[in-house]
Amino acid sequence: MDPRLDSLPDAFWAVPYTGSRYPGSPAVSRLPGLAPGANCQLFAYEVLRHFGRSVPPLRSSELWNDTRHTARVARPDFLDLLFFNADTDPYGAHVGVWAGPDAVLHLSSEVGRPAVWSLADFTGHDRYRVLLGAKRAGPGGAGTPLDLIGK
């Protein structure tokens, strides 16, 4: 795992999985951030925000198809978003954050709290067995076009 993850506040590691708290949900509008919980996307977005990156509050398939704020990458790097699903459909895909060689930080209902899994760990779960790919978010705010990161 990348040592930069050590800068995540302890509160990040205690966030409970709450499926009703997803980007754009009324529950998030009333109480922004991670408390009282998050789904995989909201958690990943907050991790990115901690490190100075952000994306608009898009759902999985919208984010997968986004070309303004993110770009698909062949090989993930620290903080790239990885998408997992039972098949190749990005709708409802699970989102995690690349945390180093063969390490993905994510929040899932299976574990209930943030965890770091290897890519092989994901293939052992039917709903995560397909890695759709990775996307890189641009630096700064959600309005920052991706072309500023140079990849």
C-alpha positions as a printed NumPy array, in Angstrom:
array([[  0.   ,   0.   ,   0.   ],
       [  1.259,   3.461,  -0.868],
       [  2.597,   5.269,   2.24 ],
       [  0.699,   8.425,   1.23 ],
       [ -2.452,   6.705,   2.491],
       [ -1.025,   7.151,   5.986],
       [ -2.147,  10.784,   5.733],
       [ -5.8  ,   9.751,   5.641],
       [ -7.364,  10.771,   8.959],
       [ -8.4  ,   7.891,  11.206],
       [-12.038,   8.868,  10.646],
       [-11.784,   7.683,   7.016],
       [-10.987,   4.144,   8.181],
       [-14.075,   4.077,  10.425],
       [-16.672,   5.156,   7.831],
       [-19.555,   2.656,   7.741],
       [-21.005,   1.467,   4.448],
       [-24.375,   3.171,   3.934],
       [-25.905,   2.39 ,   0.556],
       [-28.369,   5.286,   0.7  ],
       [-25.511,   7.81 ,   0.836],
       [-24.392,   8.057,  -2.792],
       [-23.426,  11.075,  -4.899],
       [-26.493,  13.235,  -5.438],
       [-28.683,  11.508,  -2.843],
       [-30.853,  13.64 ,  -0.564],
       [-29.027,  12.111,   2.423],
       [-25.748,  13.592,   1.172],
       [-27.316,  16.961,   0.313],
       [-28.501,  17.329,   3.914],
       [-25.217,  16.226,   5.462],
       [-22.212,  16.443,   3.101],
       [-19.098,  14.366,   3.574],
       [-18.723,  10.901,   5.012],
       [-20.786,  11.063,   8.2  ],
       [-22.967,   9.06 ,   8.87 ],
       [-21.585,   6.77 ,   6.219],
       [-21.111,   6.444,   2.487],
       [-21.381,   4.135,  -0.469],
       [-18.308,   3.172,  -2.495],
       [-18.467,   6.201,  -4.804],
       [-18.934,   8.821,  -2.114],
       [-16.082,   7.264,  -0.135],
       [-13.762,   7.224,  -3.176],
       [-14.633,  10.838,  -3.993],
       [-13.823,  11.932,  -0.438],
       [-10.472,  10.113,  -0.584],
       [ -9.693,  11.985,  -3.815],
       [-10.774,  15.287,  -2.234],
       [ -8.424,  14.662,   0.707],
       [ -5.557,  14.47 ,  -1.785],
       [ -6.619,  17.572,  -3.746],
       [ -8.542,  15.905,  -6.562],
       [-12.234,  15.783,  -7.202],
       [-14.83 ,  14.809,  -9.738],
       [-18.447,  15.877, -10.085],
       [-20.928,  13.798,  -8.061],
       [-21.524,  11.29 , -10.845],
       [-22.89 ,   7.772, -10.476],
       [-20.767,   4.828, -11.687],
       [-21.908,   4.632, -15.312],
       [-21.859,   8.42 , -15.696],
       [-18.333,   8.541, -14.306],
       [-17.216,   5.655, -16.519],
       [-18.495,   7.547, -19.581],
       [-17.161,  10.955, -18.471],
       [-14.395,  12.434, -20.62 ],
       [-14.284,  15.984, -19.251],
       [-13.022,  15.361, -15.713],
       [-11.589,  11.858, -15.998],
       [ -9.747,   9.75 , -18.548],
       [ -9.373,   6.005, -18.89 ],
       [ -5.862,   4.766, -18.219],
       [ -4.253,   1.473, -19.184],
       [ -2.219,   1.134, -15.984],
       [ -3.523,   2.587, -12.732],
       [ -1.476,   4.944, -10.613],
       [ -2.022,   6.203,  -7.059],
       [ -5.55 ,   7.653,  -6.664],
       [ -6.915,   6.324,  -9.951],
       [-10.466,   5.014,  -9.714],
       [-11.077,   1.343, -10.502],
       [-14.457,   0.001, -11.584],
       [-15.654,  -3.528, -10.764],
       [-18.893,  -5.276, -11.628],
       [-20.383,  -8.724, -12.241],
       [-20.179,  -8.037, -15.986],
       [-18.894,  -5.334, -18.342],
       [-21.84 ,  -2.984, -17.734],
       [-20.691,   0.155, -15.876],
       [-24.19 ,   0.713, -14.435],
       [-23.98 ,   0.114, -10.703],
       [-20.26 ,  -0.645, -10.834],
       [-18.305,  -0.726,  -7.598],
       [-15.645,   2.006,  -7.345],
       [-12.345,   1.771,  -5.489],
       [ -9.154,   3.839,  -5.314],
       [ -5.788,   2.47 ,  -6.489],
       [ -3.648,   2.483,  -3.357],
       [ -0.42 ,   1.003,  -4.691],
       [  0.805,  -2.119,  -6.433],
       [ -2.097,  -4.576,  -6.338],
       [ -3.9  ,  -2.607,  -3.611],
       [ -7.358,  -1.056,  -3.916],
       [ -8.902,   0.998,  -1.104],
       [-12.688,   0.686,  -1.149],
       [-15.843,   0.645,   0.926],
       [-18.27 ,  -2.219,   0.393],
       [-21.325,  -3.705,   2.01 ],
       [-19.464,  -7.04 ,   2.332],
       [-16.895,  -5.62 ,   4.75 ],
       [-18.88 ,  -2.668,   6.105],
       [-15.798,  -0.479,   6.654],
       [-12.988,   0.693,   4.347],
       [-10.631,  -2.085,   3.327],
       [ -7.649,  -2.623,   1.056],
       [ -8.014,  -5.598,  -1.274],
       [ -5.801,  -7.067,  -3.961],
       [ -7.188,  -7.462,  -7.475],
       [ -7.489, -11.192,  -6.793],
       [ -9.7  , -10.443,  -3.772],
       [-12.206,  -8.764,  -6.095],
       [-12.334, -11.706,  -8.491],
       [-13.379, -13.9  ,  -5.571],
       [-16.695, -12.027,  -5.326],
       [-19.25 , -12.536,  -8.099],
       [-20.445,  -8.94 ,  -8.057],
       [-16.871,  -7.611,  -8.428],
       [-15.324, -10.296, -10.619],
       [-14.958,  -8.085, -13.734],
       [-12.504,  -5.19 , -13.677],
       [-13.917,  -2.72 , -16.191],
       [-10.844,  -0.526, -15.999],
       [ -9.331,   2.544, -14.36 ],
       [ -9.922,   6.268, -14.665],
       [ -7.786,   9.205, -13.606],
       [ -9.334,  12.351, -12.159],
       [ -7.947,  15.782, -12.857],
       [ -6.455,  17.91 , -10.079],
       [ -8.359,  20.599,  -8.229],
       [-12.068,  21.148,  -8.229],
       [-14.781,  19.289, -10.062],
       [-14.798,  21.99 , -12.718],
       [-11.167,  21.417, -13.682],
       [-10.901,  19.844, -17.139],
       [ -8.773,  16.711, -17.228],
       [ -6.364,  18.012, -19.867],
       [ -4.504,  19.831, -17.078],
       [ -2.923,  16.59 , -15.822],
       [ -1.148,  15.866, -19.079],
       [ -2.125,  12.188, -19.54 ]])
